[in-house]
Amino acid sequence: MTILALVCLMTLTAATIGNGAKTVTTAGLAEALVDDNKSVSEVTIQALESNTGSIFVGDSSVEDGLGMELPSLSSYTYRDLGRGTYYDLAEIYVDSAVSGEGVTFNYEIR
């Protein structure tokens, strides 16, 4: 039983948690979540409660009506599916239906 407990402890790794926010300056012009490359194993993006229109999440071609739509307080998570998947926050874009609206995001690095 002691050996089993030791094996389980050896497989645990500490995760680094971080967060941020992004405001879309001009509706119709997608903006990256961050300016510099940041590889993460998981990120949850949530539309701000104060948003009056939807946020759209996707790649650099995302726009109003195209991409994952997030009405106010809705969220979407890019998750590691157990295959060592990493996402670059600089390659995840958001656009908004209304200028000046945005998202908050939390990420994990394993």
C-alpha positions as CSV (number, residue, x, y, z in Angstrom):
1,M,0.0,0.0,0.0
2,T,2.9,2.4,0.7
3,I,4.4,1.8,-2.7
4,L,1.0,2.6,-4.4
5,A,0.8,5.8,-2.5
6,L,4.3,6.8,-3.5
7,V,3.5,6.1,-7.2
8,C,0.4,8.3,-7.0
9,L,2.4,11.1,-5.5
10,M,5.0,10.9,-8.1
11,T,2.5,11.5,-10.9
12,L,1.1,14.7,-9.4
13,T,2.4,17.9,-10.9
14,A,1.8,21.4,-9.7
15,A,-0.1,23.8,-12.0
16,T,0.5,27.5,-12.5
17,I,-2.7,29.5,-12.6
18,G,-3.1,32.9,-14.2
19,N,-5.7,35.3,-15.4
20,G,-6.3,38.3,-17.6
21,A,-8.8,40.5,-19.4
22,K,-9.3,41.7,-22.9
23,T,-11.4,44.6,-24.2
24,V,-12.2,44.7,-28.0
25,T,-11.5,48.3,-29.0
26,T,-13.5,48.2,-32.2
27,A,-16.3,45.8,-33.0
28,G,-15.5,43.8,-36.1
29,L,-11.7,43.8,-35.6
30,A,-10.6,40.6,-33.8
31,E,-7.9,41.0,-31.2
32,A,-5.7,38.3,-29.6
33,L,-6.2,37.6,-25.9
34,V,-2.5,38.5,-25.3
35,D,0.2,40.2,-27.3
36,D,3.1,37.8,-26.6
37,N,3.1,34.0,-27.0
38,K,1.9,32.2,-23.9
39,S,1.4,28.4,-24.0
40,V,-1.2,27.1,-21.6
41,S,-2.8,23.7,-21.1
42,E,-6.2,25.1,-20.4
43,V,-8.0,28.4,-20.7
44,T,-11.5,29.5,-19.8
45,I,-12.8,32.7,-21.5
46,Q,-15.9,34.4,-20.0
47,A,-17.9,37.3,-21.5
48,L,-18.2,40.2,-19.1
49,E,-21.5,40.7,-17.3
50,S,-21.7,44.3,-18.5
51,N,-21.6,43.3,-22.2
52,T,-24.7,44.3,-24.1
53,G,-23.7,42.3,-27.2
54,S,-22.1,38.9,-27.8
55,I,-18.4,38.1,-27.9
56,F,-17.0,35.8,-30.5
57,V,-14.0,33.5,-29.8
58,G,-11.9,31.7,-32.4
59,D,-8.8,32.2,-34.6
60,S,-7.7,35.4,-36.3
61,S,-10.6,35.2,-38.8
62,V,-13.3,35.3,-36.0
63,E,-15.9,38.0,-36.4
64,D,-19.4,38.9,-35.3
65,G,-21.6,35.8,-36.2
66,L,-18.6,33.6,-36.8
67,G,-16.8,31.6,-34.0
68,M,-17.9,30.5,-30.5
69,E,-20.6,33.0,-29.5
70,L,-20.5,34.1,-25.8
71,P,-23.5,36.2,-24.6
72,S,-22.9,38.1,-21.3
73,L,-21.5,35.8,-18.5
74,S,-21.2,32.8,-20.9
75,S,-17.9,31.0,-21.0
76,Y,-15.9,28.6,-23.2
77,T,-13.0,26.4,-22.1
78,Y,-10.1,25.1,-24.3
79,R,-9.1,22.0,-22.4
80,D,-6.1,19.6,-22.5
81,L,-7.7,16.3,-23.5
82,G,-4.9,14.3,-21.9
83,R,-2.7,14.3,-25.0
84,G,-0.4,17.1,-23.9
85,T,-2.4,19.7,-25.8
86,Y,-1.2,23.3,-25.4
87,Y,-2.9,26.5,-26.6
88,D,-1.1,29.7,-27.4
89,L,-3.1,32.7,-25.9
90,A,-1.7,34.9,-28.7
91,E,-3.5,32.7,-31.2
92,I,-6.9,32.8,-29.6
93,Y,-8.9,35.9,-30.8
94,V,-12.0,37.6,-29.6
95,D,-14.3,40.0,-31.4
96,S,-17.4,41.8,-30.1
97,A,-20.7,42.9,-31.5
98,V,-20.3,46.2,-29.6
99,S,-17.1,48.3,-29.4
100,G,-15.5,48.4,-25.9
101,E,-16.8,45.1,-24.6
102,G,-14.7,42.2,-23.6
103,V,-13.8,39.1,-21.7
104,T,-11.9,37.8,-18.7
105,F,-9.9,34.6,-18.8
106,N,-8.2,32.2,-16.5
107,Y,-5.6,29.8,-17.6
108,E,-3.6,26.8,-16.3
109,I,-0.1,25.7,-17.2
110,R,0.9,22.1,-16.3
